[in-house]
Amino acid sequence: QVQVVESGGGLVQPGGSLRLSCVASEDTTRAFVVGWYRQVRGKERELVAAITSAETTHYGDFVNDRFTISRGTEKNTTYLEMNNLNIEDTAVYYCAVNQDWGQGIQVTVSS
C-alpha cells in the first residue's frame, strides 16, 4: 500500500492561490493515475484533476482553467496549483495514487 500525504492547504481569500502537494511513499510516475479530489460536507467526492502514467491530464468541469496538476522533480510528488479560488472551492482535498488515498487537507476560501 502506498502512503500518501497532502500538504499546502489553508485559508485563502477569494481570488487567491494555493499550491497543494501530494507526497507518496514511492515513485508515482508509473502509477496508472494520480488524482486530486475534493469533498464538501454532505456532498459526494468529486474529481478535481488527475494525471496518468501517459502524462495525460483531466480536470473537473468546474476547474475552468484555474487549476493545474503537475509532477514535481521528485518522482513521488504531485502538485495541484490552484488560482483564482472562489468560495465554492472550499472543501477537503484528497490525493489518491491509484486506489491509495491520503487523509485529506482543508482548503478554505473566505474573506
Protein Blocks (a to p, Z undefined) as FASTA:
>chain_A
ZZdddehiacddehiacddddddfbdfklgfbacdddddehiacddfbdcdfkopacddf
klnomaccdddfblkbccdddehiafklgccddddehjaccebjaddddZZ
